[in-house]
Every structure is written in structure tokens, then in C-alpha cells.
Amino acid sequence: MTDETVDVAPRRRPVQARSRERVDTILRNAAGIFDEIGVDAASMSAIARRSGMSLASLYRYFPNKAAVVHAIAELHVEKMEKALRQRLPELALTDAVDVLIDQFYEFYRTEPAYSAIWSGVEAMPELRDLDLRELYSNAEELDARLRVECPQIPAARRWTASLLLPRSAGNILRLAVTLPEEQGRQLVEELKCMAGAYVRELIR
């Protein structure tokens, strides 16, 4: 089995409350381990020990570490999308760009395992599809808003911009979290200036 065909589907979909609690426990403890030592250094044995269960029990829920990583990443995506949908509709486009960047940066710095997982997304085949789905979901929402608020923008340019903004911002934010905090925040402020200037030129 190659890296491109790693099975990331959970073995069991939790239905009963007890099963959901066990999956929540596994993912919470795995996120803590990833946050502390990184994804590569973590093992299924360590996740099982931290979760207070046998390795055999862990494997009943997840077939491998990649499946655990993927499940945590899906939770990150759901949490981020929920947070953004609560705030973005009420903001002007230029303000929305600042909020989007700030929100992602805070997730990278404070959400357990967010940076550990997403900073290495290109090296994790099991996450690339999820990353692309999130990118296109964000782009579709931005494209729809631009279509309504800025009908003067040609459709091809509007869609290109809708892909460019979240992807380029994400790449710079992944760099920012690897830097000392003061330098990282300065990079984020410069990113906001750059993105804001692009949006203002786009919608004029």
C-alpha cells in the first residue's frame, strides 16, 4: 500500500453516546500528543496509552495514525467554517479579509494540533483532498459574494481571485506560525495590508 492509498476512514462510526465519547477521547488525546511532539513522532501506542485504552481497542475505531490525523483535520475544518460563517456575512469585503486572516492565524497558534497537522499538509497525502475541498468551499463562498456585490468583475477573474486569496493567505500563515510570535504577527499584519490592497483593486 502506497502513501497515496492509505485508508483514512474510521473503522467504526460512533452512534451510541459511549462510542462517541470514546472517539472524542481518542481525538482529544491524539491532538494533545501531535501538539506536543508533532505528527511524525506520535504513535498509535502513545495515543492508546494517553486515551486510557488498549491498542487493540484503538484499532477498533481507527485503522492507522493517518485516519486519526484525518479525523482531527475534519474537526478543524468544521470548527473553522462555523466560526467564519458566524462572522463574515455581516462584514464588508475588506474587513472580511482581515477577519479571515486573523481567524486562521489564531487557529494555527491556539487550536491543539492545528499547526502540527496543517503546516505539513503537502507531506500528508491523506490531507490533500480535504485541504482542496476546504479551499474550493471557501472560494465558492467568496465567488458568490463577489458576484452579488461586485458584478463588474469578469467571471474568470472573480473565480481566480476567489482561489488566490485563501490559498496565498494560507501559505503565508503557515510560514508565520513557524516564526517567533512577534515576527509572526508582523508578517500577518503585512499579509493583511497586501490582501486588503488586492481586494480594493479588485472591487473598484
C-alpha positions as CSV (number, residue, x, y, z in Angstrom):
1,M,0.0,0.0,0.0
2,T,1.5,3.4,-1.0
3,D,1.1,6.6,0.8
4,E,-1.5,7.7,-1.8
5,T,-3.8,4.8,-0.9
6,V,-3.7,5.0,2.9
7,D,-7.1,4.2,4.4
8,V,-8.2,7.2,6.4
9,A,-11.8,6.1,7.0
10,P,-12.7,5.3,10.7
11,R,-13.3,1.6,11.3
12,R,-16.5,2.4,13.3
13,R,-18.8,5.4,13.0
14,P,-19.8,6.2,16.6
15,V,-23.6,6.1,17.0
16,Q,-24.1,5.4,20.7
17,A,-23.2,8.0,23.3
18,R,-20.4,5.8,24.8
19,S,-18.8,5.2,21.4
20,R,-18.9,8.9,20.6
21,E,-17.3,9.7,23.9
22,R,-14.5,7.2,23.2
23,V,-13.9,8.7,19.8
24,D,-13.9,12.2,21.3
25,T,-11.4,11.0,23.9
26,I,-9.1,9.5,21.3
27,L,-9.1,12.6,19.1
28,R,-8.6,15.0,22.1
29,N,-5.6,13.0,23.4
30,A,-4.2,12.5,19.9
31,A,-4.4,16.2,19.3
32,G,-2.5,16.8,22.5
33,I,0.3,14.4,21.5
34,F,0.5,15.9,18.0
35,D,0.7,19.4,19.6
36,E,3.5,18.3,21.9
37,I,5.8,16.2,19.7
38,G,4.4,16.5,16.1
39,V,2.6,14.1,14.0
40,D,5.6,12.2,12.7
41,A,6.9,11.3,16.2
42,A,3.5,10.2,17.5
43,S,2.5,6.6,17.5
44,M,-0.8,4.7,17.8
45,S,0.6,3.1,21.0
46,A,1.1,6.6,22.6
47,I,-2.4,7.6,21.6
48,A,-3.8,4.5,23.1
49,R,-1.9,5.0,26.4
50,R,-2.9,8.6,26.7
51,S,-6.5,7.7,25.9
52,G,-6.6,5.0,28.6
53,M,-7.3,2.1,26.3
54,S,-5.6,-0.9,24.8
55,L,-4.0,-0.6,21.4
56,A,-6.5,-3.2,20.1
57,S,-9.4,-1.0,21.3
58,L,-7.9,2.0,19.5
59,Y,-7.6,0.0,16.3
60,R,-11.3,-0.9,16.5
61,Y,-12.0,2.8,15.9
62,F,-9.1,3.9,13.7
63,P,-7.1,1.7,11.3
64,N,-3.9,3.8,11.5
65,K,-2.5,7.1,12.5
66,A,-3.4,8.7,9.2
67,A,-7.1,8.1,10.0
68,V,-6.7,9.8,13.3
69,V,-5.0,12.8,11.7
70,H,-7.7,13.0,9.1
71,A,-10.5,12.9,11.7
72,I,-8.9,15.7,13.7
73,A,-8.3,17.8,10.5
74,E,-12.0,17.3,9.6
75,L,-13.0,18.7,13.0
76,H,-10.7,21.7,12.4
77,V,-12.4,22.4,9.1
78,E,-15.9,22.1,10.6
79,K,-14.9,24.4,13.5
80,M,-13.3,27.0,11.3
81,E,-16.2,27.0,8.8
82,K,-18.7,27.5,11.6
83,A,-16.6,30.4,13.1
84,L,-16.3,32.1,9.8
85,R,-19.9,31.7,8.8
86,Q,-21.0,33.4,12.0
87,R,-18.8,36.5,11.4
88,L,-18.2,37.1,7.7
89,P,-21.7,37.8,6.4
90,E,-22.0,40.9,8.5
91,L,-18.7,42.4,7.4
92,A,-17.7,44.5,4.4
93,L,-15.4,42.6,2.0
94,T,-12.2,44.5,3.0
95,D,-13.0,43.9,6.7
96,A,-13.8,40.2,6.0
97,V,-10.3,39.6,4.6
98,D,-8.8,40.9,7.9
99,V,-11.1,38.7,9.9
100,L,-10.4,35.7,7.8
101,I,-6.7,36.1,8.2
102,D,-6.9,36.8,11.9
103,Q,-9.2,33.8,12.5
104,F,-6.9,31.4,10.7
105,Y,-3.8,32.7,12.5
106,E,-5.4,32.3,15.9
107,F,-6.4,28.7,14.9
108,Y,-2.8,28.0,13.9
109,R,-1.5,29.4,17.2
110,T,-4.1,28.2,19.7
111,E,-6.1,25.2,18.4
112,P,-4.5,22.0,19.6
113,A,-2.6,20.2,16.8
114,Y,-3.8,22.7,14.1
115,S,-0.3,23.9,13.2
116,A,1.2,20.4,13.6
117,I,-1.3,19.0,11.2
118,W,-1.8,21.7,8.6
119,S,1.7,23.1,8.4
120,G,2.7,19.7,6.9
121,V,-0.3,19.2,4.7
122,E,1.7,18.8,1.5
123,A,3.6,15.9,3.0
124,M,0.4,14.2,4.0
125,P,-1.5,12.7,1.1
126,E,-4.4,11.8,3.4
127,L,-5.0,15.5,3.9
128,R,-4.5,17.0,0.5
129,D,-8.1,16.1,-0.7
130,L,-9.5,17.6,2.5
131,D,-7.4,20.7,2.0
132,L,-8.6,21.1,-1.6
133,R,-12.2,20.6,-0.6
134,E,-11.8,23.4,2.1
135,L,-10.1,25.7,-0.5
136,Y,-12.9,25.2,-3.1
137,S,-15.6,25.6,-0.5
138,N,-14.1,28.9,0.7
139,A,-13.6,30.0,-2.9
140,E,-17.2,29.2,-3.9
141,E,-18.5,31.3,-1.0
142,L,-16.2,34.2,-1.8
143,D,-17.1,34.0,-5.5
144,A,-20.8,34.0,-4.7
145,R,-20.4,37.1,-2.6
146,L,-18.3,38.9,-5.2
147,R,-20.8,38.1,-7.9
148,V,-23.6,39.8,-5.9
149,E,-21.6,42.8,-4.5
150,C,-19.2,43.4,-7.4
151,P,-21.0,42.3,-10.7
152,Q,-18.5,44.4,-12.7
153,I,-15.7,41.9,-12.1
154,P,-15.4,39.4,-15.0
155,A,-16.4,35.9,-14.0
156,A,-13.0,34.4,-14.9
157,R,-11.1,37.0,-12.8
158,R,-13.6,36.7,-10.0
159,W,-13.1,32.9,-9.7
160,T,-9.3,33.2,-10.0
161,A,-9.3,35.8,-7.2
162,S,-11.5,33.6,-5.0
163,L,-9.0,30.8,-5.3
164,L,-5.9,33.1,-5.0
165,L,-6.9,34.9,-1.8
166,P,-7.5,31.9,0.6
167,R,-4.6,29.8,-0.9
168,S,-2.0,32.5,-0.8
169,A,-3.1,33.7,2.7
170,G,-2.9,30.1,4.0
171,N,0.6,29.6,2.7
172,I,1.9,32.8,4.3
173,L,0.1,31.9,7.6
174,R,1.7,28.5,7.7
175,L,5.1,30.3,7.5
176,A,4.0,32.9,10.1
177,V,3.4,30.2,12.8
178,T,6.9,28.9,12.4
179,L,8.4,32.2,13.4
180,P,8.8,33.8,16.8
181,E,5.5,35.3,17.8
182,E,6.3,39.0,17.4
183,Q,7.8,38.3,13.9
184,G,4.9,36.1,13.0
185,R,2.3,38.7,14.0
186,Q,4.2,41.3,12.0
187,L,4.1,39.0,8.9
188,V,0.3,38.6,9.4
189,E,-0.2,42.4,9.5
190,E,1.8,42.8,6.3
191,L,-0.3,40.0,4.8
192,K,-3.5,41.9,5.7
193,C,-2.1,45.0,4.0
194,M,-1.2,43.1,0.9
195,A,-4.6,41.2,0.7
196,G,-6.5,44.4,1.5
197,A,-4.8,46.3,-1.3
198,Y,-5.6,43.4,-3.7
199,V,-9.3,43.3,-2.7
200,R,-9.6,47.1,-3.0
201,E,-8.1,47.0,-6.5
202,L,-10.3,44.1,-7.4
203,I,-13.6,45.7,-6.4
204,R,-13.0,49.3,-7.5
